[in-house]
Amino acid sequence: MGKGSSYKDAGVDVHAGNLFVELIKPLVKSTYNKRVVAGIGGFAGLYSIPLERYKRPLLVASTDGVGTKLKIAFMTGKLDTIGIDLVAMNVNDIVTCGAEPMFFLDYLATSRLKPKESVEVIKGIIKGCKKAGCVLLGGETAEMPGFYNKGEFDLAGFVVGIMDRDRMIDGSKVKPGDVVIGISSSGLHSNGYSLAREVLLGKLKLDLSDIPSPLNRPLGEELLEPTRIYVKTILSLQKEFQIKAAAHITGGGLLENIPRVIPKNTAVYLDSSLWEIPPLMKLIEIAGRIEREEMFRTFNCGIGMVLVVSGGEADKVLKRLKRLGEKGKVIGEVRKRKKGDRGILIK
């Protein structure tokens, strides 16, 4: 009688999964604080919520991935920063409400688990959690034979934060005359990569090791620049100023994201001459013969986070941003929405 089938024969290596968990345990625990009751290794992560710090506490949650930026990571073999993007895409979303991230969970799915490679991904997630000031409380690693292309995986994350209802940033106080401030992005962040790859690798037939003008470093490095995490910046600003609205410029770009956070009777008018579109995005625009409106709907165009503040506080906010190490500029204003307006106009 022949040897019976095993889970490993079917493509699932339980030993590799156990090894992976042991390799990442010390990394994960480096994010812990005194509120972690139980973390990695159990069936669930346990976290003690700091209710005593809030009069009217609200939990805030978000989930997201990093899209086809993963393809660039696969092509370059550089996997230690994509986790930063994963954390950023989630925590930047909840901080637009004024929420402080408490804990993060990740999901990594692959056809064949390679523990050492996957550890590199987790290292990025750890960096992201530390930048955002949150705990990596747990996660799931799924090995699914034949489900993904060889050498590829998918990545998703989930964050839970907390805020005081009385300090919520909800856009309700935005009014005509308010000022729109843009905080610089670090690059493409994690959106628009399908179009970027189509233009740069398809039409231009560039290699990721190429340094095309006007860039000053390899294309692969430029494309893998991690998404900027704005959590500590926004929370710091909120202690001093009234942030009336905040928009994380992700999928949909400036055109789709800003109208989401302002009242229906207002509109934002942006002047694109007030900030510079980064060289990489200019290259994509010119080489792809992409219309400017499509650029503003697909890419962040150099603005990763948008804030709406009163005109009287704008200069002080800009000075504070500079002290926090951010590049901020006034990029527009809020006006009364006219009949037929769509909520945003960029000239």
C-alpha positions as CSV (number, residue, x, y, z in Angstrom):
1,M,0.0,0.0,0.0
2,G,1.4,3.4,-1.0
3,K,2.1,6.4,1.2
4,G,-1.0,8.3,2.1
5,S,-1.5,11.9,1.0
6,S,-0.6,14.8,3.3
7,Y,-1.5,18.5,3.6
8,K,2.1,19.3,2.5
9,D,1.7,17.1,-0.6
10,A,-1.3,19.3,-1.4
11,G,0.8,22.4,-1.2
12,V,0.2,23.6,2.4
13,D,3.3,23.5,4.6
14,V,2.2,23.8,8.2
15,H,5.8,23.7,9.4
16,A,6.6,26.8,7.2
17,G,3.6,28.6,8.8
18,N,4.8,27.8,12.3
19,L,8.3,28.9,11.5
20,F,7.0,32.2,10.1
21,V,5.1,32.8,13.3
22,E,8.2,32.2,15.4
23,L,10.3,34.5,13.2
24,I,7.9,37.4,13.5
25,K,7.0,37.1,17.2
26,P,9.7,39.4,18.5
27,L,9.0,41.9,15.7
28,V,5.3,42.0,16.5
29,K,5.9,42.3,20.2
30,S,8.1,45.4,19.6
31,T,4.9,47.3,18.8
32,Y,3.1,46.3,22.1
33,N,2.1,48.7,24.8
34,K,0.6,48.2,28.2
35,R,-2.9,47.9,26.8
36,V,-2.2,44.6,25.0
37,V,-3.7,41.8,27.0
38,A,-3.0,39.0,24.6
39,G,-1.5,39.2,21.1
40,I,0.2,36.9,18.6
41,G,-0.1,33.1,19.1
42,G,-3.7,32.9,20.4
43,F,-7.0,32.7,18.6
44,A,-7.6,36.4,19.0
45,G,-5.8,39.6,20.1
46,L,-7.0,41.3,23.2
47,Y,-6.7,45.0,23.8
48,S,-7.8,47.2,26.8
49,I,-9.5,50.3,25.5
50,P,-8.4,53.5,27.2
51,L,-11.9,54.7,27.9
52,E,-10.8,56.9,30.8
53,R,-9.2,59.3,28.3
54,Y,-12.5,60.1,26.5
55,K,-15.7,61.7,27.6
56,R,-17.7,60.3,24.7
57,P,-15.6,57.6,23.0
58,L,-16.1,56.4,19.5
59,L,-14.4,53.5,17.9
60,V,-13.3,54.1,14.3
61,A,-12.4,51.3,11.8
62,S,-11.1,51.0,8.3
63,T,-9.8,48.3,6.0
64,D,-7.7,48.6,2.8
65,G,-4.9,47.0,0.7
66,V,-2.1,48.4,-1.4
67,G,-3.4,47.5,-4.9
68,T,-1.1,46.8,-7.8
69,K,1.8,48.5,-6.1
70,L,2.5,44.9,-5.0
71,K,3.4,44.1,-8.6
72,I,6.4,46.5,-8.4
73,A,7.5,44.9,-5.2
74,F,7.4,41.5,-6.8
75,M,9.3,42.7,-9.9
76,T,12.1,44.3,-7.8
77,G,12.2,41.7,-5.0
78,K,12.0,44.5,-2.5
79,L,9.4,43.6,0.1
80,D,10.4,45.5,3.2
81,T,8.4,48.7,2.5
82,I,5.1,47.5,1.1
83,G,3.9,46.9,4.7
84,I,4.4,50.6,5.4
85,D,2.0,51.3,2.6
86,L,-0.5,48.9,4.0
87,V,-0.6,50.5,7.4
88,A,-0.6,54.0,5.8
89,M,-3.6,53.3,3.7
90,N,-5.6,52.4,6.7
91,V,-4.5,54.8,9.4
92,N,-4.5,57.8,7.1
93,D,-8.2,57.1,6.5
94,I,-9.2,57.0,10.1
95,V,-7.2,60.0,11.1
96,T,-9.3,62.1,8.7
97,C,-12.0,61.8,11.4
98,G,-9.6,62.7,14.2
99,A,-9.2,59.1,15.4
100,E,-6.0,57.8,17.0
101,P,-5.1,54.3,15.8
102,M,-5.0,51.7,18.6
103,F,-4.3,48.4,16.9
104,F,-3.8,46.9,13.4
105,L,-4.4,43.5,11.9
106,D,-2.9,42.2,8.6
107,Y,-3.9,39.5,6.2
108,L,-1.3,37.9,3.9
109,A,-2.4,35.3,1.3
110,T,-0.1,33.4,-1.0
111,S,0.0,30.1,-3.0
112,R,3.3,29.1,-1.2
113,L,4.5,30.6,2.0
114,K,8.2,31.6,2.0
115,P,8.8,32.5,5.7
116,K,11.9,34.6,5.1
117,E,10.3,36.7,2.3
118,S,7.1,37.1,4.3
119,V,9.1,38.3,7.3
120,E,10.3,41.2,5.1
121,V,6.7,42.2,4.5
122,I,6.0,42.1,8.3
123,K,9.0,44.3,8.9
124,G,7.4,47.0,6.8
125,I,4.1,46.6,8.7
126,I,6.0,47.0,12.0
127,K,7.6,50.2,10.7
128,G,4.2,51.5,9.7
129,C,2.6,50.7,13.0
130,K,5.4,52.4,14.9
131,K,5.1,55.5,12.7
132,A,1.4,55.6,13.3
133,G,1.7,54.8,17.0
134,C,-0.4,51.7,17.0
135,V,0.0,48.0,17.9
136,L,0.2,45.1,15.5
137,L,-2.3,43.0,17.5
138,G,-2.6,40.0,15.1
139,G,-3.0,38.8,11.6
140,E,-3.7,35.9,9.3
141,T,-1.3,34.1,6.9
142,A,-3.2,32.0,4.4
143,E,-1.4,29.5,2.2
144,M,-3.7,28.7,-0.8
145,P,-2.0,26.4,-3.4
146,G,-2.7,27.4,-7.0
147,F,-4.6,30.5,-6.1
148,Y,-2.0,33.1,-6.9
149,N,0.8,33.3,-9.5
150,K,4.1,31.9,-8.4
151,G,6.0,34.4,-6.2
152,E,3.0,36.6,-5.7
153,F,0.8,37.3,-2.7
154,D,-2.0,39.6,-1.6
155,L,-2.0,41.9,1.3
156,A,-4.8,43.6,3.3
157,G,-5.1,45.4,6.6
158,F,-7.6,46.5,9.2
159,V,-7.2,49.2,11.8
160,V,-9.3,50.2,14.8
161,G,-8.9,53.6,16.4
162,I,-10.6,55.7,19.0
163,M,-11.7,59.3,19.3
164,D,-13.8,61.6,21.4
165,R,-17.1,62.3,19.7
166,D,-16.8,66.0,20.7
167,R,-13.5,66.2,18.8
168,M,-14.7,64.5,15.6
169,I,-13.6,66.0,12.3
170,D,-16.7,65.7,10.1
171,G,-16.8,68.6,7.7
172,S,-20.0,70.0,9.1
173,K,-18.4,73.4,10.1
174,V,-16.9,74.0,6.7
175,K,-18.1,77.3,5.2
176,P,-17.3,79.7,2.3
177,G,-14.1,81.6,3.0
178,D,-12.3,78.7,4.6
179,V,-8.9,77.8,3.3
180,V,-7.7,74.5,1.8
181,I,-4.3,73.3,2.8
182,G,-2.5,70.6,0.9
183,I,0.2,68.4,2.6
184,S,2.8,67.0,0.3
185,S,2.8,63.3,-0.6
186,S,5.9,61.2,-0.8
187,G,5.2,59.9,-4.2
188,L,2.4,57.9,-5.9
189,H,1.5,56.5,-2.5
190,S,-0.6,53.4,-3.2
191,N,-3.0,54.5,-6.0
192,G,-2.8,54.7,-9.8
193,Y,-0.3,52.0,-10.2
194,S,-2.2,50.2,-13.0
195,L,-2.1,53.3,-15.1
196,A,1.5,54.1,-14.1
197,R,2.7,50.6,-15.1
198,E,0.7,50.8,-18.4
199,V,2.5,54.1,-19.3
200,L,6.0,53.5,-17.8
201,L,6.5,49.8,-18.4
202,G,4.2,49.4,-21.3
203,K,4.3,52.5,-23.6
204,L,7.8,53.7,-22.6
205,K,9.1,50.1,-22.1
206,L,11.2,51.3,-19.2
207,D,13.0,48.9,-16.9
208,L,12.7,49.4,-13.2
209,S,16.4,49.9,-13.0
210,D,16.3,52.7,-15.5
211,I,16.7,56.4,-14.3
212,P,14.6,58.3,-16.9
213,S,14.7,62.1,-17.0
214,P,13.6,64.0,-14.9
215,L,14.1,61.4,-12.1
216,N,17.3,61.1,-10.2
217,R,17.0,57.6,-8.9
218,P,15.9,54.2,-10.4
219,L,12.3,54.0,-11.4
220,G,11.7,51.0,-9.1
221,E,12.8,53.0,-6.1
222,E,10.6,55.9,-7.1
223,L,7.6,53.7,-7.5
224,L,8.2,51.9,-4.2
225,E,8.6,55.0,-2.1
226,P,6.4,54.3,0.9
227,T,3.1,56.1,1.4
228,R,3.5,58.9,3.9
229,I,1.8,58.4,7.3
230,Y,0.1,61.6,8.5
231,V,-1.3,60.3,11.8
232,K,0.9,62.1,14.3
233,T,0.8,65.3,12.2
234,I,-3.0,65.5,12.1
235,L,-3.4,64.6,15.8
236,S,-0.8,67.2,16.8
237,L,-2.5,69.9,14.7
238,Q,-5.9,69.0,16.1
239,K,-4.7,69.8,19.6
240,E,-3.9,73.4,18.6
241,F,-6.3,74.2,15.8
242,Q,-9.8,73.5,14.5
243,I,-9.4,71.1,11.6
244,K,-12.8,71.5,9.9
245,A,-12.3,68.7,7.3
246,A,-9.6,66.3,6.2
247,A,-9.4,64.2,3.1
248,H,-6.9,61.4,2.4
249,I,-6.1,61.6,-1.3
250,T,-6.3,58.0,-2.4
251,G,-8.2,56.3,-5.2
252,G,-10.2,58.9,-7.0
253,G,-7.5,61.6,-6.5
254,L,-8.3,65.2,-5.5
255,L,-11.4,65.3,-7.7
256,E,-13.2,62.4,-5.9
257,N,-12.0,62.6,-2.4
258,I,-12.3,66.3,-1.4
259,P,-16.1,66.5,-2.1
260,R,-16.7,63.6,0.3
261,V,-15.8,65.7,3.3
262,I,-17.5,69.1,2.7
263,P,-21.2,70.1,3.0
264,K,-23.3,69.8,-0.1
265,N,-23.9,73.6,-0.3
266,T,-20.1,74.3,-0.6
267,A,-17.5,73.7,-3.2
268,V,-13.7,73.7,-3.2
269,Y,-11.8,75.7,-5.7
270,L,-8.2,74.7,-6.2
271,D,-5.4,76.5,-8.0
272,S,-3.0,74.0,-9.4
273,S,-0.3,76.7,-10.0
274,L,0.1,76.9,-6.2
275,W,1.9,73.6,-5.9
276,E,4.1,71.5,-8.1
277,I,3.2,68.1,-9.6
278,P,6.1,65.7,-8.8
279,P,8.4,64.8,-11.7
280,L,7.3,61.1,-11.8
281,M,3.7,62.1,-12.2
282,K,4.6,64.7,-14.9
283,L,6.5,62.0,-16.7
284,I,3.4,59.7,-16.6
285,E,1.1,62.6,-17.7
286,I,3.3,63.6,-20.7
287,A,4.3,60.1,-21.9
288,G,0.7,58.8,-21.5
289,R,-0.8,61.9,-23.0
290,I,-3.2,61.9,-20.0
291,E,-5.7,64.7,-19.7
292,R,-5.2,66.9,-16.6
293,E,-8.6,66.0,-15.3
294,E,-7.8,62.3,-15.5
295,M,-4.5,63.0,-13.6
296,F,-6.4,64.7,-10.8
297,R,-8.9,61.8,-10.7
298,T,-6.2,59.0,-10.7
299,F,-3.2,60.3,-8.8
300,N,-2.6,62.5,-5.7
301,C,-0.6,64.8,-7.9
302,G,1.7,65.7,-5.1
303,I,-0.9,66.2,-2.4
304,G,-1.4,63.3,0.1
305,M,-3.7,64.9,2.6
306,V,-6.0,67.9,2.4
307,L,-7.1,70.0,5.3
308,V,-9.8,72.7,5.5
309,V,-9.3,75.4,8.2
310,S,-10.5,78.9,8.8
311,G,-8.8,81.7,7.0
312,G,-7.5,83.2,10.3
313,E,-5.7,80.0,11.3
314,A,-4.2,79.1,7.9
315,D,-0.8,80.7,8.4
316,K,-0.4,79.3,11.9
317,V,-1.2,75.8,10.6
318,L,1.4,76.1,7.9
319,K,4.0,77.2,10.4
320,R,3.1,74.2,12.6
321,L,3.3,71.8,9.7
322,K,6.8,73.0,8.9
323,R,7.9,72.4,12.5
324,L,6.4,68.9,12.2
325,G,8.5,68.2,9.2
326,E,5.7,68.4,6.7
327,K,5.5,70.5,3.5
328,G,2.1,72.3,3.5
329,K,0.7,74.9,1.1
330,V,-2.5,76.8,0.7
331,I,-3.9,75.3,-2.5
332,G,-7.4,76.8,-2.6
333,E,-10.5,78.0,-0.9
334,V,-14.1,77.0,0.0
335,R,-16.9,78.9,-1.8
336,K,-20.6,78.6,-1.9
337,R,-21.6,76.0,-4.4
338,K,-23.4,77.3,-7.5
339,K,-26.2,75.4,-9.2
340,G,-24.6,72.7,-11.4
341,D,-21.3,72.7,-9.6
342,R,-19.9,69.3,-8.7
343,G,-18.2,70.3,-5.4
344,I,-14.7,70.8,-6.7
345,L,-13.1,72.9,-9.4
346,I,-9.4,72.7,-10.2
347,K,-7.9,75.3,-12.5
